[in-house]
Amino acid sequence: MQRHCSNWIQSYVQLTSKNEAPTIYHEWAAIFAISSAMRRKCCLRWADRYIYPNMYIVFVGPPAIGKNTAMMYPDRFLRTLNIPRSSAFITKEALIGAMERQTTEVDLGYTIEKHCTFSILSEEFSVFIGQQNPGLMNMLTDWFDNKEEWSYETKTAGTNKLQNVFISLLGGATQQSIGAMFPDNLMIGTGFASRIIFVYADKKSKFLPFPVFTEDDKILEQQLLQDLEQIAGLRGIYQPTQDFIRFWLVFAEAQQSEQVFPPYAESKFEGYLGRRDLHIRKLAMIIRAAKSNDFEITEEDIMDALTLLKRTEIEMVKTFGQLGQSKHASVLTNILALLSRQKVTEVHILYQRYMLDASVDEINAMLEGFCAMKKCRWTTLDKTKIEYIGG
């Protein structure tokens, strides 16, 4: 059956342009929706293993920026298509039990398997995870790797067993809640966090005082839902084309020599960087499914995946601004975010806003540091105004 939309992700972004949430959130919400629809019925054969299109995605940004808004359509679409999902803040044991009950037999065309498929949507990711909760983090780490068999022994209720696990996750968090969830020594270098794509934004995409949802928008929403239903019916093994293979060989060699790493090299990102190529291959599968019902992944698909990931990685480092060693790390991060929004700021405004968090001398030292890093410059000789210039 022919699709309504030539590119599901682009059409989804068009539909969601009628709200103020950051566009980058909507792009990754579309990725999550497709991932959840594909489930374990689709995979990429890579040597002696299979790679599945499940992803862990967390929107990070200040309150009221639109994280919950960006999660609205994926939740609605998955509910309409009866794809197993959870948006409630339930206990670890309750989540395992719900997943066990959702285990179903799936006809893959060449064999029948029992699959445990679940999509987790959590508007308050920190509430779902809890503060410094290694037990749940370890469990989610195991599930990301698509275990064929996974068991959990309880003290009183026996053993829960899950077969052919497939979990996709979409959550929302602030920098502060990320800092509360993870102690410094459990950050990106750990198994769980390195499996997450942290999507950071600190500005809304636009100002819409009175958004209008037209008849054309309603038609597009239905077309997206019908196309997603087609995607949910896909089953098969993706095969890379020759142009994909040629591109990947060059890319992998460059990444091995650290020529194509993201614009940061802090040790806390070593775990993420070690799995970056896995994220890219998962993304390429999802992007192919957004365009076509066939099972060939092309050079164009892998380049589209890289482009999206690179744009996301530029801002990703800001997710962890609350984890610095300085007692003023959060103040410094918040001031820099405010400067980037305002462009030119009168310094007395910063003194007033952060008077309970830092002294005038401490704020002045932060501003001098921004200037030394070429992120800002003074616009007056008396240093009463400062301009954000990026960098």
Secondary structure, 3 states (H helix, E strand, C coil): CCCCCCCHHHHHHHHHCCCCCCHHHHHHHHHHHHHHHHHHHEEEEECCEEECCCCEEEEECCCCCCHHHHCHHHHHHHHHCCCCEECCCCCHHHHHHHHHHCCEEEECCCCEEEEEEEEEEECCHHHHHCCCCHHHHHHHHHHHCCCCEEEEECCCCCEEEEECEEEEEEEEECHHHHHHHCCHHHCCCCCCHHHEEEEECCCCCCCCCCCCCCHHHHHHHHHHHHHHHHHHCCCEEEEECHHHHHHHHHHHHHHHCCCCCCCCCCHHHHHHHHHHHHHHHHHHHHHHHHHCCCCEECHHHHHHHHHHHHHHHHHHHHHHHHHCCCCCHHHHHHHHHHHHHHCEEEHHHHHHHCCCCCCHHHHHHHHHHHHHCCCEEECCCCCCEEEECCC
